[in-house]
Amino acid sequence: MRNLKTFIEDFGWPRIIIFFFLIFLFIMAPFVRVRLDASISDVLNRFGQNAIMVLAMVPMIQSGCGLNFGLALGIVSGLLGATLSLQFQLHGILGFLGAIALAAPFALVLGWFYAKLLNKVKGEEMTIAMYVGFSFIMFMCIMWLILPYNNPTMVWGYAGKGLRTTITVEGYWLKILNNFLAIRIGQFFVFPTGLLLFVGLFAFLMWLFLRSKTGTAMTAVGSNPDFARASGVDVDKMRTISIIISTFLGAVGIIVYEQSFGFIQLYTAPSPMVFPAVAAILIGGASINKASMVNVLVGTILFQGLLTMTPSVINSLLRTDMSEVIRIIVSNGMILYALTRKIKVSK
């Protein structure tokens, strides 16, 4: 009984309630003629699509910089790498890895400037990060129109310049991870082995990094910066490293998302991708100064599971298509809960 009580206290009632509600949706699915195999496959796919962007929250949280509301800088870096990969006509695994390699310099430079700014505004990082992220998205709305891309599959057909709002990666590196060692059972279930292995690799590397000398120093900075400074740790340097890593992971995350989703979405498309990542890690049990791989995995699967299953089950019950409305309600509701929890914790 004591072990059960300890488990509930550690895991938290909100996550337990969400978990059992998700299980209830899976149980209800066959009774309302929603294919369970297709639903599980969809949840696994969405988990793999979004997990690395949620993972990008961990370094900044651990270093005391708070939740990375400026994740848009990393996402835009990834979009630059992806569009350059298509511009250079890179295909297959070379195109996917090339997109990451081309995104890396942008992520490193933007992450460095981002870190310099946040080191000047200690205590207000999350507020400033939000303004920086959304301002940079608006700036890139101009740049996508004037950058000298000329790949016919990317630019507006009638003008021959300026990138389209949505660009397909079909014929380049569509589902390059999803199809690697994929396990297909029946017509509707596909286990995206390559995608989940890639996510697992990055989660493992982050786990190893947090246990390295630098990772331990970074965690010390987040836990008690005065103690870390007295111990000879360069606080600003650790914060800078964490912000650069977070920005790079954001770039990798959006490229992973694009290869699975099938499209590169530009202009204001990155705006709504930040809050779900923030909400997922908070729902997973992270606080504004401590996060772990378990928080990433649990939060992503709960968030994406509800976002996938709720519209399907309710649509079948009501026998009408309200999927987008329900998805927005569920997504915004979980984001609101996560942000409310963040505000309470910060107080």
Solvent accessible surface area in square Angstrom, and as a share of the most:
residue,aa,sasa,rsa
1,M,193,0.86
2,R,199,0.73
3,N,126,0.65
4,L,98,0.49
5,K,127,0.54
6,T,66,0.38
7,F,112,0.47
8,I,34,0.17
9,E,120,0.54
10,D,112,0.58
11,F,52,0.22
12,G,11,0.10
13,W,149,0.52
14,P,53,0.34
15,R,20,0.07
16,I,17,0.09
17,I,111,0.56
18,I,26,0.13
19,F,85,0.36
20,F,126,0.52
21,F,89,0.37
22,L,11,0.05
23,I,66,0.34
24,F,102,0.43
25,L,6,0.03
26,F,37,0.16
27,I,102,0.52
28,M,48,0.22
29,A,0,0.00
30,P,70,0.44
31,F,158,0.66
32,V,19,0.11
33,R,210,0.77
34,V,19,0.11
35,R,128,0.47
36,L,67,0.33
37,D,40,0.21
38,A,34,0.27
39,S,9,0.06
40,I,67,0.34
41,S,14,0.09
42,D,61,0.31
43,V,7,0.04
44,L,35,0.17
45,N,30,0.16
46,R,57,0.21
47,F,24,0.10
48,G,0,0.00
49,Q,14,0.06
50,N,21,0.11
51,A,1,0.01
52,I,1,0.00
53,M,4,0.02
54,V,3,0.02
55,L,3,0.01
56,A,0,0.00
57,M,0,0.00
58,V,0,0.00
59,P,0,0.00
60,M,1,0.00
61,I,0,0.00
62,Q,16,0.07
63,S,1,0.00
64,G,29,0.28
65,C,2,0.01
66,G,5,0.05
67,L,0,0.00
68,N,1,0.00
69,F,3,0.01
70,G,1,0.01
71,L,0,0.00
72,A,1,0.01
73,L,6,0.03
74,G,0,0.00
75,I,1,0.00
76,V,1,0.01
77,S,0,0.00
78,G,0,0.00
79,L,2,0.01
80,L,16,0.08
81,G,0,0.00
82,A,0,0.00
83,T,0,0.00
84,L,38,0.19
85,S,0,0.00
86,L,0,0.00
87,Q,38,0.17
88,F,112,0.47
89,Q,90,0.40
90,L,41,0.20
91,H,93,0.41
92,G,24,0.24
93,I,93,0.47
94,L,116,0.58
95,G,0,0.00
96,F,1,0.00
97,L,92,0.46
98,G,11,0.11
99,A,0,0.00
100,I,22,0.11
101,A,63,0.49
102,L,48,0.24
103,A,1,0.01
104,A,23,0.18
105,P,73,0.46
106,F,74,0.31
107,A,0,0.00
108,L,91,0.45
109,V,82,0.47
110,L,35,0.17
111,G,0,0.00
112,W,113,0.40
113,F,125,0.52
114,Y,5,0.02
115,A,0,0.00
116,K,90,0.38
117,L,70,0.35
118,L,0,0.00
119,N,19,0.10
120,K,167,0.71
121,V,38,0.22
122,K,93,0.39
123,G,67,0.64
124,E,101,0.45
125,E,14,0.06
126,M,39,0.17
127,T,68,0.40
128,I,50,0.25
129,A,0,0.00
130,M,66,0.29
131,Y,149,0.57
132,V,35,0.20
133,G,1,0.01
134,F,59,0.25
135,S,67,0.43
136,F,39,0.16
137,I,0,0.00
138,M,95,0.43
139,F,102,0.42
140,M,9,0.04
141,C,25,0.15
142,I,106,0.54
143,M,44,0.19
144,W,1,0.01
145,L,92,0.46
146,I,113,0.57
147,L,43,0.21
148,P,123,0.77
149,Y,16,0.06
150,N,105,0.54
151,N,5,0.02
152,P,101,0.63
153,T,58,0.34
154,M,0,0.00
155,V,9,0.05
156,W,82,0.29
157,G,64,0.62
158,Y,192,0.73
159,A,54,0.42
160,G,43,0.41
161,K,142,0.60
162,G,2,0.02
163,L,1,0.00
164,R,84,0.31
165,T,68,0.40
166,T,61,0.35
167,I,1,0.01
168,T,51,0.30
169,V,0,0.00
170,E,119,0.53
171,G,59,0.56
172,Y,24,0.09
173,W,2,0.01
174,L,61,0.30
175,K,72,0.30
176,I,48,0.25
177,L,14,0.07
178,N,12,0.06
179,N,79,0.40
180,F,114,0.48
181,L,110,0.55
182,A,27,0.21
183,I,91,0.46
184,R,153,0.56
185,I,111,0.56
186,G,67,0.65
187,Q,157,0.70
188,F,86,0.36
189,F,29,0.12
190,V,42,0.24
191,F,66,0.28
192,P,4,0.02
193,T,22,0.13
194,G,3,0.03
195,L,0,0.00
196,L,35,0.18
197,L,103,0.51
198,F,29,0.12
199,V,7,0.04
200,G,37,0.36
201,L,91,0.45
202,F,29,0.12
203,A,14,0.11
204,F,107,0.45
205,L,87,0.43
206,M,10,0.05
207,W,101,0.35
208,L,80,0.40
209,F,50,0.21
210,L,21,0.10
211,R,144,0.53
212,S,43,0.28
213,K,184,0.78
214,T,46,0.27
215,G,0,0.00
216,T,79,0.46
217,A,20,0.16
218,M,0,0.00
219,T,46,0.27
220,A,31,0.24
221,V,4,0.02
222,G,12,0.11
223,S,86,0.55
224,N,73,0.38
225,P,59,0.37
226,D,98,0.51
227,F,134,0.56
228,A,1,0.00
229,R,127,0.46
230,A,90,0.70
231,S,70,0.45
232,G,69,0.66
233,V,34,0.20
234,D,79,0.41
235,V,9,0.05
236,D,64,0.33
237,K,114,0.48
238,M,17,0.08
239,R,11,0.04
240,T,18,0.11
241,I,46,0.23
242,S,0,0.00
243,I,0,0.00
244,I,35,0.18
245,I,40,0.20
246,S,0,0.00
247,T,2,0.01
248,F,55,0.23
249,L,8,0.04
250,G,0,0.00
251,A,1,0.01
252,V,1,0.00
253,G,0,0.00
254,I,4,0.02
255,I,0,0.00
256,V,0,0.00
257,Y,36,0.14
258,E,2,0.01
259,Q,0,0.00
260,S,3,0.02
261,F,86,0.36
262,G,5,0.05
263,F,83,0.34
264,I,0,0.00
265,Q,64,0.29
266,L,1,0.01
267,Y,33,0.13
268,T,75,0.44
269,A,28,0.22
270,P,3,0.02
271,S,23,0.15
272,P,88,0.55
273,M,33,0.15
274,V,1,0.00
275,F,46,0.19
276,P,30,0.19
277,A,4,0.03
278,V,0,0.00
279,A,0,0.00
280,A,1,0.01
281,I,0,0.00
282,L,1,0.00
283,I,0,0.00
284,G,4,0.04
285,G,26,0.25
286,A,1,0.01
287,S,26,0.17
288,I,32,0.16
289,N,82,0.42
290,K,146,0.62
291,A,5,0.04
292,S,45,0.29
293,M,22,0.10
294,V,95,0.54
295,N,22,0.12
296,V,4,0.02
297,L,77,0.38
298,V,31,0.18
299,G,0,0.00
300,T,1,0.00
301,I,56,0.28
302,L,4,0.02
303,F,0,0.00
304,Q,9,0.04
305,G,0,0.00
306,L,12,0.06
307,L,14,0.07
308,T,8,0.05
309,M,1,0.00
310,T,7,0.04
311,P,2,0.01
312,S,41,0.26
313,V,3,0.02
314,I,55,0.28
315,N,26,0.13
316,S,32,0.21
317,L,100,0.50
318,L,102,0.51
319,R,195,0.71
320,T,66,0.39
321,D,119,0.61
322,M,74,0.33
323,S,29,0.19
324,E,102,0.46
325,V,79,0.46
326,I,12,0.06
327,R,69,0.25
328,I,87,0.44
329,I,113,0.57
330,V,26,0.15
331,S,15,0.10
332,N,83,0.43
333,G,38,0.36
334,M,15,0.07
335,I,23,0.12
336,L,121,0.60
337,Y,70,0.27
338,A,0,0.00
339,L,38,0.19
340,T,55,0.32
341,R,52,0.19
342,K,29,0.12
343,I,83,0.42
344,K,144,0.61
345,V,70,0.40
346,S,60,0.38
347,K,195,0.82
